[in-house]
């Protein structure tokens, strides 16, 4: 076996771990959470099915459940894949909306991940960073769906894209996630080494 092929992933993983270390050390808490008895994605799927809802009402139900479950906006646990982030109830847009996508797919809905590099949130107009959300199609009708807020509903979201909307290919989403790790990790290390406060948006209890 080529040793370079074996060691390269280990070096990359170690580098990511070092970048995420300051943020991980300042997590106020990191524990599993429950909402209405729902802890994991399978729990959420069962809960949604037991609601008796269908169509857009079921999509709305799943979206609001996911928004409530992700009670903390966080870029301090970027090591978590969407399903694990759902269990711990914290994450950023890619984590919570990909978790919602997994729920909706298991419920039989046609979903697509999309993103824009610049968006404007109506409740925080100073926030103009990138955002990831979903587009769900039922009977030929496609609507924007996002678990950023419990007040969101299909096609009634709390933001608008200010740049072109792109399809979220898995490789694109993975590379974007790595870019965020580098971006956030740099901020966290700078704050740690200089004794300054890290950006407030990295951890926000809703």
N, C-alpha and C positions, 0 to 999 in steps of 0.2 A: 504493500500500500504506500502511495506517495505521502510522505510525512507532511509535505506542505498542504495537501488537501485536508489532512487531519488537524493540523495545528491552526490553520487560518480561521476556522469557525471559533476555536477556543480563544484566540487572540481578540477576535471581534466581540465575543461575548464578554470577555474581561474588560475591554474598552467601554462597552455599554454599561457594565456594572459600575465602573469607576465614575462615569458621567452621571449616573443616577444616584450615586451614594449620598451626596449632601441632601437631596430632596427626600430620600428614603429615611434619613436620620431625623428629619424634622416633621415627619408625619404625626399629627396629634394622636391619631388612632388608626389601626388597620385591622379590622375585624369583620367577620361575616355579619350581614344584616338581613332582616326579614321585614317584608311588607305584606300584610294579610296572609301570613304563613308562607309567602313566596321567598325562597332564598336563591334558587338556581334557575337556569333557563328551562329545564324540564318542568320545574314547579310552575313557572310562568305560563308555559304552553298549556299545562293541565288547567290552570286557573282560568285562562282565557277560554278554553273549550267549555268549561263548566259554566261560563257566563251565559251561554245560550244565544249570544249575539252572532250576527253574520255580517258579511260585507264591510262597508265603511264603518259601521258601528263597532265591529270587532277590531278593526284596525285602530280606531280611536281608543278603544279600551286598552289594547296592548301598548299603544304609544304612551298613554297616561300612566299605566302601570310602570313602564320602564322609566319614565321621568321621575316618578315618585321613588322608585328603587334607587336611582342615582341621585341621592340626596346631597351629594358633594361633588362639585366640579373640581377636578384635580388633574394636574399634570405631574404629580409626584409619584404616581404608580404606573409609569409608562411601560413597565415590564409585563403588566397584566394583559392577556388577550381579552377580547370582548366578553366572553363567557365568565371568566374569573373576575373581571372588573364588575360585572353584574352582581356576582355573589358578594363582593365587598362594598357595593353601593357607591363607588366613586370612579371617576374617569372623565375624559374629555370627549368632544363630539364624535370622534372616530370610534372610540370604545363604546359609548352608549348607543349610538345609532347602528353600529354593526351588531351589537347585542340585540337591538330591536329587530334588525333584519333577520337574524337567526330565528327569532320567535315567529315573525310573520311568515318566513319560508316554511317552518314546521306546521304552521296553520294553513298552508296551501296557497299563500298569496304570491303573486309575481312582483318581485322587488328589484330595484337597481340602486346601487350606491352612486352618488354624485358628489362633486365638491366644487367650490369656487375659491380662488386664492385670496379674494377680498370680499367681505360681506359687511353689511351694516345691521346691527341689532337695534330694534326699535326702543328697547329699554336701556340701552347703553350705546349711544351713538359714537362714543369715543373708541369703541371696540370695532376695528376694521380688519381683523386678521382673517385667515382662511377658515372655512367651515365645511364639514361633511354632513350630508343628510341623505334621505332616501326618496325615491320616487316609486310609488306603488300603483300598479295598474289593475283595475277590476272592470271586466266587460268593456275593454277598450278605452276606459277613462283613466288617465294618469294624474295623480295628485302628489304634491310635496308633503312628506311626512318627516317630522323631527321630534325627538324626545328631549330637546333642550329645556322645555317648559311644560308643566302640567296644563297650561292654558292653551297650548298648541292643539290644533286639530288638522286632519288632512286638508291641505290647501289653505290653511290659515295658520301660518307660522310666524314667529316673532323676529324675522330677519328678511333681508333681501340681498341677493348677490349683486355686487358692484363690478364684477369681472365675469368673463365667460364661465359657464357651467360645463364641467367635464365629467365624463363617465369615470367612475372609480374602479379601474382595473385593479385586481389584487396586487400586482407588482407595483403599480403606482401608489396604492395605499400603503404598502409596506415601506417603500422608499420615502414617502412623505412622513411616515411615522418615525423612521430613522432620522430624518431631518429635524423633526421636533425634538427628539432625544438630544441631538447635538445642540439645538437652540436653547432648550430649557436647561440642559446640563451646564452649558456655559454660564447662564445667568446664576444658577445655583452655586457653582464653584466661585464665581466672582463675589457673590454675597457672602459666602463662607470665609473667603480669604481676606476680604476687606472689612468684614464686620458690619456690612450694611444689610438692610432689609431686602429680601427677595421680592420680586413682583407680586402684588396682591392677587393677581388673577391665577396664580399657580395652584391656589387652594381656596375654595370658597364654599362654605356651607350654605345651601339654598334656603 
